């Protein structure tokens, strides 16, 4: 009975914690399937979050009464627009100008965090808050609203129906991405671009187009993870540098899932549970050093998976062959 009560409390928190990771992981998988290694996902999620916050802040302060449709549509549109800008910037630098993908991704992470902190800090000064944060509680109430009958279904409702709509949208996007990559002709073309762009180009596939579209779509999906974190997980409260290492954890999750979006659904919930596991260990000064070790578990698990898949050396468990490599059509 005690264990069941613990699971009923722990699993929903793990799922809520894992949803931002699911969005980031799904977006990065789609991006990497095109051969682009975007290490700027933490920055993309940050820009997506602050863009949604800006849109919501303006609407909340201008509207006399909130329209249920606009209160959701405006933050989501702004989030997608900001994330799309980051995707276009990355593609322009790496696909058009052929800049180094690793350096570009890291630069975009730094840029995204700085962009978010600048505008977030500006909004905090506008509201003249006593604490360094702003609260969009009215908008958050719409994003975090669960199904009205969830509370009447006992443990089933608590485990499966007690989340905001963005949680279910994240799962749907991951499953749709898996179907697209494995069951459609466009998905086959995208995987061909990531595996061997020279052969794909020779077959008449527009390599640059697929890289642009996949990366931009991937960034928009990842940006929704940042919006979910602020509007649902953080209850509409924005404070600078509050994301922690979730963006990097989403990139680690890509390796853990072996580049399979459908696997990322359960894997993200697992990582969400591992991420907060240290909160459930015994408290006290004698246990403080162990908490830091518990925080390392998701990364240790990722390293183990990376080592195991490398040793087994199965083609389907490996990253796209051209991942991180620029494509020069003139060298065909």
C-alpha positions as CSV (number, residue, x, y, z in Angstrom):
1,X,0.0,0.0,0.0
2,X,2.8,2.4,0.8
3,X,4.6,1.5,-2.4
4,X,1.4,2.1,-4.4
5,X,0.9,5.5,-2.8
6,X,4.5,6.3,-3.6
7,X,4.0,5.4,-7.3
8,X,0.8,7.4,-7.5
9,X,2.8,10.4,-6.3
10,X,6.0,9.7,-8.2
11,X,4.8,8.7,-11.7
12,X,2.8,11.8,-12.5
13,X,5.7,14.0,-11.4
14,X,8.1,12.0,-13.6
15,X,5.8,12.3,-16.6
16,X,5.4,16.1,-16.1
17,X,9.2,16.3,-15.7
18,X,9.7,14.2,-18.8
19,X,7.5,16.1,-21.3
20,X,10.0,18.9,-22.0
21,X,12.6,16.2,-22.6
22,X,10.2,14.5,-25.0
23,X,9.7,17.6,-27.1
24,X,13.4,18.3,-27.2
25,X,14.3,14.7,-28.0
26,X,11.7,14.4,-30.8
27,X,12.7,17.6,-32.4
28,X,16.4,16.7,-32.3
29,X,15.8,13.2,-33.7
30,X,14.0,14.7,-36.7
31,X,16.9,17.2,-37.1
32,X,19.6,14.5,-36.9
33,X,17.8,12.2,-39.3
34,X,18.7,14.9,-41.9
35,X,22.3,14.8,-41.0
36,X,22.3,18.0,-39.0
37,X,23.7,17.8,-35.5
38,X,22.0,20.7,-33.6
39,X,23.6,21.1,-30.2
40,X,21.6,24.4,-29.9
41,X,18.5,22.6,-28.6
42,X,18.9,24.1,-25.1
43,X,18.9,27.6,-26.7
44,X,16.0,26.8,-29.0
45,X,13.9,25.6,-26.1
46,X,14.8,28.8,-24.2
47,X,13.9,31.1,-27.1
48,X,10.6,29.1,-27.7
49,X,9.7,29.6,-24.0
50,X,10.5,33.3,-23.8
51,X,8.8,34.0,-27.2
52,X,5.6,32.4,-25.8
53,X,6.0,34.3,-22.6
54,X,6.3,37.6,-24.5
55,X,3.2,36.9,-26.5
56,X,1.2,35.9,-23.4
57,X,2.5,38.9,-21.4
58,X,1.4,41.3,-24.1
59,X,-2.0,39.7,-24.5
60,X,-2.8,39.4,-20.8
61,X,-1.9,43.1,-20.3
62,X,-3.8,44.4,-23.3
63,X,-7.0,42.3,-23.3
64,X,-9.9,43.3,-21.0
65,X,-11.1,39.7,-20.9
66,X,-9.2,36.6,-22.0
67,X,-10.4,34.6,-25.0
68,X,-9.9,30.9,-24.4
69,X,-8.7,30.4,-27.9
70,X,-6.4,33.4,-28.2
71,X,-4.9,32.8,-24.7
72,X,-3.5,29.5,-26.0
73,X,-3.0,30.3,-29.7
74,X,-0.9,33.5,-29.2
75,X,1.8,32.0,-26.9
76,X,2.0,28.9,-29.1
77,X,2.3,31.0,-32.3
78,X,5.0,33.2,-30.8
79,X,6.8,30.1,-29.5
80,X,6.7,28.4,-32.9
81,X,7.8,31.6,-34.6
82,X,10.8,32.1,-32.3
83,X,11.8,28.5,-32.6
84,X,11.5,28.7,-36.4
85,X,13.8,31.7,-36.4
86,X,16.4,29.7,-34.5
87,X,16.1,26.8,-37.0
88,X,16.4,29.1,-40.0
89,X,19.5,30.7,-38.4
90,X,21.1,27.3,-37.8
91,X,20.4,26.1,-41.4
92,X,21.7,29.3,-42.9
93,X,24.9,29.0,-41.1
94,X,25.5,25.2,-41.5
95,X,23.7,24.3,-44.8
96,X,24.1,27.5,-46.8
97,X,27.4,28.8,-45.4
98,X,28.6,25.3,-44.4
99,X,29.8,26.4,-40.9
100,X,30.9,23.8,-38.4
101,X,27.8,22.3,-36.9
102,X,29.2,21.7,-33.4
103,X,30.4,25.3,-33.1
104,X,27.2,26.7,-34.5
105,X,25.0,24.6,-32.2
106,X,27.0,25.7,-29.1
107,X,26.9,29.3,-30.2
108,X,23.2,29.1,-30.6
109,X,22.8,27.7,-27.1
110,X,24.7,30.6,-25.7
111,X,22.7,33.0,-27.9
112,X,19.4,31.5,-27.0
113,X,20.0,31.6,-23.2
114,X,21.2,35.2,-23.5
115,X,18.2,36.2,-25.7
116,X,15.8,34.7,-23.1
117,X,17.5,36.2,-20.1
118,X,17.6,39.7,-21.7
119,X,13.9,39.8,-22.6
120,X,12.9,37.9,-19.5
121,X,14.8,40.4,-17.4
122,X,13.2,43.3,-19.3
123,X,9.7,41.9,-18.6
124,X,10.5,41.5,-14.9
125,X,11.6,45.1,-14.7
126,X,8.3,46.2,-16.4
127,X,6.1,44.5,-13.8
128,X,8.4,45.8,-11.0
129,X,8.2,42.5,-9.1
130,X,9.6,42.0,-5.7
131,X,11.0,38.7,-6.8
132,X,13.1,38.2,-10.0
133,X,10.2,36.5,-12.0
134,X,6.9,37.2,-13.7
135,X,3.8,35.1,-13.3
136,X,1.3,34.5,-16.1
137,X,-1.1,32.5,-14.0
138,X,-4.2,33.3,-16.1
139,X,-2.6,31.8,-19.2
140,X,-1.1,28.9,-17.3
141,X,-4.5,27.9,-16.0
142,X,-5.6,27.2,-19.6
143,X,-2.4,25.3,-20.5
144,X,-2.4,23.1,-17.4
145,X,-6.1,22.4,-17.3
146,X,-6.8,18.6,-17.3
147,X,-9.8,16.7,-18.3
148,X,-12.8,17.5,-16.0
149,X,-13.6,13.9,-15.2
150,X,-10.0,12.9,-14.4
151,X,-10.5,13.3,-10.7
152,X,-13.5,10.9,-10.7
153,X,-11.5,8.0,-12.2
154,X,-9.3,7.3,-9.2
155,X,-5.7,6.1,-9.9
156,X,-6.4,5.7,-13.6
157,X,-7.4,9.4,-13.9
158,X,-4.4,10.5,-11.8
159,X,-1.9,8.5,-13.8
160,X,-3.2,9.0,-17.4
161,X,-5.6,11.9,-17.5
162,X,-4.4,14.6,-15.1
163,X,-2.1,16.5,-17.5
164,X,-2.4,19.6,-19.7
165,X,-3.0,19.3,-23.5
166,X,0.6,19.9,-24.4
167,X,1.6,16.7,-22.6
168,X,-0.7,14.6,-24.9
169,X,0.3,16.7,-27.9
170,X,4.0,15.8,-27.2
171,X,3.2,12.1,-27.2
172,X,1.1,12.4,-30.4
173,X,4.0,14.3,-32.1
174,X,6.5,11.7,-31.2
175,X,4.3,8.8,-32.5
176,X,3.5,10.8,-35.7
177,X,7.2,11.4,-36.2
178,X,8.0,7.7,-35.9
179,X,5.3,6.9,-38.4
180,X,6.6,9.6,-40.8
181,X,10.2,8.4,-40.6
182,X,9.5,4.7,-41.0
183,X,6.2,4.5,-43.1
184,X,6.2,7.3,-45.6
185,X,8.2,8.1,-48.8
186,X,9.1,11.6,-47.5
187,X,10.5,10.0,-44.3
188,X,12.5,7.6,-46.4
189,X,13.9,10.5,-48.4
190,X,14.8,12.3,-45.1
191,X,16.7,9.2,-43.8
192,X,18.5,8.9,-47.1
193,X,19.7,12.5,-46.8
194,X,21.0,11.8,-43.4
195,X,22.7,8.5,-44.4
196,X,24.2,9.5,-47.7
197,X,23.4,12.9,-49.1
198,X,25.5,12.2,-52.3
199,X,23.4,9.2,-53.2
200,X,20.2,11.1,-52.3
201,X,21.2,14.0,-54.4
202,X,22.0,11.7,-57.4
203,X,18.5,10.2,-57.0
204,X,16.9,13.6,-57.4
205,X,16.2,14.5,-53.7
206,X,16.8,18.1,-52.8
207,X,19.2,17.7,-50.0
208,X,19.3,21.3,-48.8
209,X,15.5,21.5,-48.8
210,X,15.2,18.4,-46.6
211,X,17.8,19.7,-44.2
212,X,16.1,23.1,-43.9
213,X,12.6,21.7,-43.4
214,X,13.7,18.9,-41.0
215,X,15.8,21.2,-38.9
216,X,13.2,24.0,-38.7
217,X,10.4,21.5,-37.9
218,X,12.6,19.9,-35.2
219,X,13.4,23.3,-33.7
220,X,9.7,24.2,-33.6
221,X,8.9,20.9,-31.8
222,X,11.7,21.5,-29.3
223,X,10.5,25.1,-28.7
224,X,7.2,23.7,-27.6
225,X,9.1,21.8,-24.8
226,X,10.2,25.2,-23.5
227,X,6.7,26.6,-23.6
228,X,5.4,23.5,-21.8
229,X,8.0,24.0,-19.0
230,X,7.0,27.6,-18.3
231,X,3.2,27.4,-18.9
232,X,2.5,24.0,-17.4
233,X,5.3,22.7,-15.3
234,X,6.3,26.1,-13.8
235,X,2.7,27.3,-13.6
236,X,3.3,30.3,-15.8
237,X,6.3,31.6,-13.8
238,X,9.3,32.8,-15.8
239,X,12.6,33.3,-14.0
240,X,16.0,33.6,-15.7
241,X,18.2,30.5,-15.8
242,X,15.5,28.3,-14.5
243,X,15.7,25.6,-17.2
244,X,18.7,23.9,-15.7
245,X,20.2,21.2,-17.9
246,X,17.0,20.0,-19.5
247,X,18.0,20.9,-23.0
248,X,21.2,18.9,-22.7
249,X,19.3,16.0,-21.2
250,X,17.0,16.0,-24.2
251,X,20.1,15.6,-26.5
252,X,21.4,12.8,-24.3
253,X,17.9,11.2,-24.6
254,X,18.4,11.0,-28.4
255,X,21.3,8.6,-27.9
256,X,19.4,6.7,-25.3
257,X,16.4,6.1,-27.6
258,X,18.7,5.1,-30.5
259,X,17.2,7.8,-32.8
260,X,13.6,6.3,-32.5
261,X,10.9,8.9,-31.7
262,X,8.4,6.2,-30.5
263,X,10.9,4.9,-27.9
264,X,11.4,8.5,-26.7
265,X,7.9,8.6,-25.2
266,X,8.6,6.0,-22.4
267,X,12.3,7.0,-22.3
268,X,11.5,10.6,-21.5
269,X,9.3,9.6,-18.6
270,X,12.1,7.3,-17.4
271,X,14.6,10.2,-17.6
272,X,12.0,12.5,-15.9
273,X,11.8,10.0,-13.0
274,X,15.6,9.7,-12.8
275,X,15.9,13.5,-12.9
276,X,13.9,13.9,-9.8
277,X,14.9,10.7,-8.0
278,X,17.3,12.6,-5.7
279,X,14.2,14.3,-4.2
280,X,13.0,11.0,-2.8
281,X,16.2,9.9,-1.1
282,X,16.6,10.3,2.7
283,X,17.4,13.9,3.8
284,X,20.0,15.0,6.1
285,X,23.5,16.4,6.0
286,X,25.0,12.9,5.8
287,X,23.1,12.2,2.6
288,X,23.8,15.5,0.7
289,X,26.7,14.1,-1.2
290,X,24.6,11.2,-2.5
291,X,22.0,13.6,-3.9
292,X,24.6,14.9,-6.4
293,X,25.4,11.3,-7.5
294,X,21.7,10.7,-8.1
295,X,21.5,13.7,-10.4
296,X,24.2,12.0,-12.6
297,X,22.1,8.9,-13.2
298,X,20.5,9.9,-16.5
299,X,23.8,10.8,-18.0
300,X,25.5,7.6,-16.7
301,X,22.6,5.5,-18.2
302,X,23.1,7.3,-21.6
303,X,26.8,6.5,-21.5
304,X,26.1,2.9,-20.8
305,X,23.6,2.7,-23.7
306,X,26.1,4.4,-26.0
307,X,28.8,1.9,-25.1
308,X,26.5,-1.1,-25.5
309,X,25.1,0.0,-28.9
310,X,28.7,0.8,-30.1
311,X,29.8,-2.7,-29.1
312,X,26.9,-4.4,-30.8
313,X,27.6,-2.3,-33.9
314,X,24.1,-2.9,-35.5
315,X,23.4,-0.4,-38.3
316,X,19.9,0.4,-37.1
317,X,21.3,1.4,-33.7
318,X,23.8,3.8,-35.1
319,X,23.4,7.5,-35.8
320,X,22.9,8.7,-39.4
321,X,26.2,8.2,-41.3
322,X,26.5,11.8,-42.4
323,X,25.6,13.3,-39.0
324,X,27.5,16.5,-38.4
325,X,29.2,16.5,-41.8
326,X,28.7,19.4,-44.2
327,X,27.4,18.5,-47.7
328,X,29.3,19.9,-50.7
329,X,27.4,19.1,-53.9
330,X,30.5,20.0,-56.0
331,X,32.4,17.0,-54.4
332,X,29.9,14.4,-55.8
